[in-house]
Every structure is written in C-alpha cells, then in structure tokens.
Amino acid sequence: MEFKSIYDIQQLLKRFGTIMYIGDRVLDLKMMELELRELFQSQLIETRDYQTALLLLRQETQKALQKKSN
C-alpha cells in the first residue's frame, strides 16, 4: 500500500475497523500512531507500510504542533 497522505492512513485503519476523531489534530495523529503500531505488532501490515505511515504521521504531527504554537 502506498501512503501519500493522512487520509490514506485513515483508510487503512478504517479497513481494520478503527476510526479516529478526538477533536484535537495532534491527539488524533498520536492515536493513529498507536493503532498502527498495534497492527504492525500483530503482523497485519508489512514493515515497509508501517515505516512509511509512521514517518508520515510524525511529519504531520510536527506540522500540527508548529501550527498550534503560532
């Protein structure tokens, strides 16, 4: 699977029955990261997919934190 945006990661999580919406962008991203880790540890997603999605989530988290601090 190819991840180009957070939406792609949301669609992956949705396939496994997980929908994230806390109302705080940073917390949503952190929860997605935790769910993604669970899927990886359960061997439900490939290592490459996990790494790519994790990188994208962390980049987006940094953007959200910077935006929040401004």
HELIX and SHEET records of a PDB file:
HELIX    1   1 ILE A    6  ARG A   15  1                                  10    
HELIX    2   2 ARG A   25  GLN A   41  1                                  17    
HELIX    3   3 THR A   47  SER A   69  1                                  23    
END                                                                             
